[in-house]
Amino acid sequence: MTVPPPGPTPGPARFRQLLAGTGLIEAPGAYDAITARLVEDAGFPLVYMTGAGTALSRGYPDYGLLTLSEMADNAGVLARAVAVPVLADADTGFGNELNVTRTVEEYERRGVAGIHLEDQVTPKRCGHLDGKEVVGRDEFVSRVAAAVAARASDDFVIVARTDAAATHGFDEAIARVNAALDVGADVAFVEALTTDEQVASVPELVRGPCLLNLVPGGKTPLLGRDRIADLGYRIVIHPVLLLGSTAAAGGTALGELASTGRHPVSSIDSIADFFVRFGGRRWDDLRRRLDDGS
């Protein structure tokens, strides 16, 4: 993989191109540069920055405990690490419309291609936990309108997420995302659907592109890719796929080391080659050019 040098990012424009095309856009969740590169290397066209993974990687549960700066900085790390666009979790926008405005500015200037913004109260909770609370519909729509107005480029994608299905019912959730689309949101995200019927109904009832969130152990049925595409969804995200797999594999390796005293079989054959996978060749070439004076 060729790692792009620093510079203007084409991420938002590339995300727009994906949305303008056909077929399902599949985005596994990443929470650092390594997992973002793994997603890109596997051939996925979009990286999703998981808020849960970002929080957990800093030692916190997904309870809305991270600040705007922590979330935006991590999104910038991911955007810098890959050539494909990054869609990032922006929680509630971290306050009122003024805070939402700054949130969009901070994510956008870091090269992120788009964010999703939700209607929970602050601090929020993982969408697949009980005990959530949401703001009123008008306040949510106002947040989304502020986000749309704040973006410097029309290519920057705003995904409107509602958690109201769990608190106010499915019909209210549909009404909320349609209202958000009416004020300029680009994609609708109804979180924590609980039945196959709800999952199937969203693309029929929503007046715009729809995103589906699949969380093993969560509330939404884990449908297959073909079924999701047939239902008409444009984006599906897998926030905890790498998070869970990494934790499981790491626990197994550490358990083997603890019990046997021997290093487990490693997938790293060469440290030098491993660094190449994560951009080493570009820096080696730069050092050679500087040494040669060319």
C-alpha positions in Angstrom: 0.0 0.0 0.0 1.3 3.5 -0.9 0.8 5.9 2.0 -0.2 9.4 0.8 2.0 12.3 1.9 0.4 15.0 4.0 -1.6 17.5 2.1 -5.2 18.4 1.1 -7.4 15.4 1.6 -9.9 14.3 -1.1 -11.9 12.4 1.5 -15.1 14.4 1.4 -15.3 14.4 -2.4 -14.6 10.7 -2.5 -17.3 10.0 0.0 -19.7 12.0 -2.1 -18.7 9.9 -5.1 -19.5 6.8 -3.2 -22.9 8.1 -2.2 -23.7 9.1 -5.7 -22.9 5.6 -7.0 -24.8 2.4 -6.5 -24.5 -0.6 -4.2 -23.9 -0.9 -0.5 -21.0 1.0 1.1 -19.6 -1.2 3.9 -17.4 0.4 6.6 -15.8 -1.6 9.4 -15.0 0.4 12.5 -11.5 1.6 13.4 -10.2 3.3 16.5 -6.5 4.0 15.6 -4.1 4.2 12.6 -3.4 0.5 12.7 -7.0 -0.6 12.5 -7.8 2.1 9.9 -5.0 0.7 7.7 -6.3 -2.8 8.2 -9.8 -1.7 6.9 -8.2 0.0 3.9 -5.9 -2.9 3.1 -8.9 -5.3 3.2 -10.4 -3.3 0.3 -13.2 -1.5 2.0 -14.0 1.9 0.5 -14.8 3.7 3.7 -13.4 3.7 7.2 -15.7 4.3 10.1 -14.3 5.8 13.3 -16.1 4.1 16.1 -16.9 6.3 19.1 -17.1 3.2 21.3 -13.6 2.1 20.2 -12.2 5.5 20.6 -13.5 5.7 24.2 -12.4 2.2 25.1 -8.9 2.8 23.7 -8.6 5.6 26.2 -9.9 3.6 29.1 -13.5 4.7 29.2 -16.8 3.0 28.4 -19.0 4.5 25.6 -20.8 6.8 28.0 -20.0 10.2 26.3 -17.0 10.8 28.5 -14.6 12.0 25.8 -14.3 15.6 24.8 -14.6 17.1 21.4 -10.8 17.5 21.2 -10.2 13.9 22.0 -12.7 12.6 19.5 -11.7 15.0 16.7 -8.0 14.4 17.2 -8.5 10.7 16.9 -10.6 11.2 13.7 -7.7 13.2 12.3 -5.3 10.3 13.1 -7.4 7.9 11.1 -7.9 10.4 8.2 -4.2 11.0 8.0 -3.4 7.2 8.0 -5.5 6.1 5.0 -6.3 7.3 1.5 -10.0 6.2 1.7 -12.5 8.6 3.3 -13.3 8.4 7.0 -16.8 8.7 8.5 -16.5 9.6 12.2 -18.7 9.5 15.2 -19.3 13.0 16.6 -21.6 12.0 19.4 -24.2 14.8 20.2 -22.1 17.6 18.8 -20.9 18.3 22.4 -23.5 20.9 23.3 -25.8 23.4 21.6 -25.7 24.8 18.1 -22.6 26.8 18.8 -20.8 23.7 20.0 -22.1 21.8 16.9 -20.6 24.5 14.7 -17.2 24.1 16.2 -17.5 20.3 16.1 -18.0 20.4 12.3 -15.1 22.8 11.9 -12.7 20.7 14.0 -13.5 17.4 12.2 -13.5 19.0 8.8 -10.1 20.7 9.2 -8.6 17.3 10.2 -9.5 15.8 6.8 -12.5 13.7 7.9 -15.0 13.1 5.1 -18.2 13.2 7.3 -19.7 12.8 10.7 -22.8 11.5 12.3 -24.6 13.6 14.8 -27.2 12.3 17.3 -30.2 13.4 19.4 -29.2 12.0 22.7 -28.7 14.3 25.7 -25.2 15.0 26.9 -23.5 12.8 28.1 -24.8 10.2 25.7 -24.7 6.4 26.0 -23.9 3.7 23.5 -27.0 3.3 21.3 -27.4 -0.3 22.2 -27.6 0.2 25.9 -30.8 0.8 27.9 -31.4 4.1 29.8 -30.9 6.5 26.9 -32.5 9.9 26.8 -33.0 12.2 23.8 -33.6 15.9 23.3 -36.8 17.2 21.7 -37.3 16.9 17.9 -36.9 20.6 17.3 -33.6 20.7 19.2 -32.2 17.8 17.2 -33.2 19.3 13.9 -31.6 22.6 15.0 -28.4 20.7 15.7 -28.4 19.2 12.3 -29.2 22.5 10.6 -26.3 24.1 12.4 -24.0 21.3 11.3 -25.1 21.7 7.7 -24.5 25.5 7.8 -21.1 25.1 9.5 -19.4 22.9 6.9 -16.8 24.7 4.7 -17.3 22.3 1.8 -20.7 21.0 0.6 -18.9 17.6 0.1 -18.6 17.1 3.8 -21.2 14.5 4.7 -23.6 15.0 7.6 -25.3 11.8 8.8 -28.3 12.5 11.1 -28.7 9.8 13.8 -31.6 9.3 16.1 -31.9 7.2 19.2 -35.6 8.0 19.6 -36.8 4.6 18.5 -36.0 3.3 22.0 -37.5 6.3 23.9 -40.3 7.6 21.8 -41.1 4.8 19.4 -40.3 3.9 15.8 -42.6 6.4 14.2 -41.0 9.3 16.0 -37.6 8.1 15.0 -38.6 8.1 11.3 -40.2 11.6 11.7 -36.9 12.9 13.2 -34.6 11.7 10.5 -36.9 12.9 7.7 -37.0 16.3 9.4 -33.2 16.2 9.5 -33.0 15.4 5.8 -35.4 18.3 5.2 -32.8 20.8 6.7 -29.9 19.4 4.7 -28.6 16.2 6.3 -27.2 13.8 3.7 -27.9 10.4 5.3 -30.4 9.1 7.9 -29.3 6.8 10.7 -32.0 5.2 12.9 -30.1 3.6 15.8 -30.9 0.4 17.7 -33.6 -1.1 15.5 -34.9 -4.2 17.3 -36.8 -6.3 14.7 -36.4 -7.4 11.1 -39.6 -5.5 10.3 -38.1 -2.2 11.6 -34.9 -2.8 9.7 -36.8 -3.4 6.5 -39.2 -0.5 7.0 -36.6 2.3 7.4 -35.5 2.6 3.7 -39.1 2.5 2.7 -40.2 5.3 5.1 -37.1 7.6 5.0 -36.9 10.2 2.3 -33.1 9.8 1.6 -30.1 7.5 1.9 -30.0 5.3 5.0 -27.2 3.9 7.2 -27.5 0.7 9.2 -25.4 -0.1 12.3 -24.6 -3.7 13.1 -23.4 -4.4 16.6 -22.9 -8.1 17.7 -24.5 -8.4 21.2 -26.6 -5.3 20.5 -30.2 -4.7 19.7 -30.3 -4.9 15.9 -30.7 -8.2 14.0 -27.4 -9.1 12.3 -28.5 -9.3 8.7 -26.2 -10.3 5.9 -24.7 -7.9 3.3 -26.9 -9.1 0.4 -30.1 -8.7 2.5 -29.1 -5.2 3.7 -28.4 -4.1 0.1 -31.7 -5.6 -1.1 -33.5 -3.6 1.5 -32.1 -0.4 0.0 -29.5 0.7 2.6 -26.6 2.8 1.2 -24.2 2.3 4.2 -23.6 -0.4 6.8 -21.1 0.1 9.6 -19.5 -2.5 11.8 -18.2 -0.5 14.8 -16.9 -3.3 17.0 -15.7 -5.9 14.5 -12.0 -5.1 14.9 -12.4 -4.0 18.5 -13.8 -7.4 19.5 -11.5 -9.4 17.3 -8.4 -7.6 18.5 -9.3 -8.0 22.2 -10.1 -11.7 21.7 -6.9 -12.5 19.7 -4.8 -10.4 22.2 -6.3 -12.2 25.2 -5.5 -15.6 23.6 -1.9 -14.6 22.8 -1.3 -13.2 26.3 -2.9 -16.3 27.9 -0.6 -18.6 25.9 2.5 -16.5 27.0 1.4 -16.5 30.6 0.7 -20.3 30.7 3.7 -21.6 28.7 6.3 -18.9 29.0 6.9 -19.0 25.3 6.1 -16.4 22.7 3.0 -17.5 20.7 3.3 -18.0 17.0 3.4 -14.6 15.4 1.9 -13.3 12.2 4.9 -10.9 11.9 7.6 -12.6 9.9 9.8 -9.5 9.5 9.7 -6.3 11.5 11.0 -4.4 8.5 8.2 -5.7 6.3 5.7 -4.9 9.0 6.8 -1.3 9.1 6.5 -1.2 5.3 2.9 -2.1 5.6 2.3 1.0 7.7 4.2 3.5 5.6 7.9 2.7 6.1 8.9 2.7 2.5 7.9 6.4 2.0 10.1 7.5 4.9 13.0 5.2 3.8 12.8 6.8 0.3 12.7 10.3 1.8 15.8 9.6 4.0 17.7 8.3 0.9 16.8 11.4 -1.1 18.0 13.6 1.8 21.2 11.6 2.2 21.9 11.9 -1.5 21.1 15.6 -1.5 18.6 15.1 -4.3 
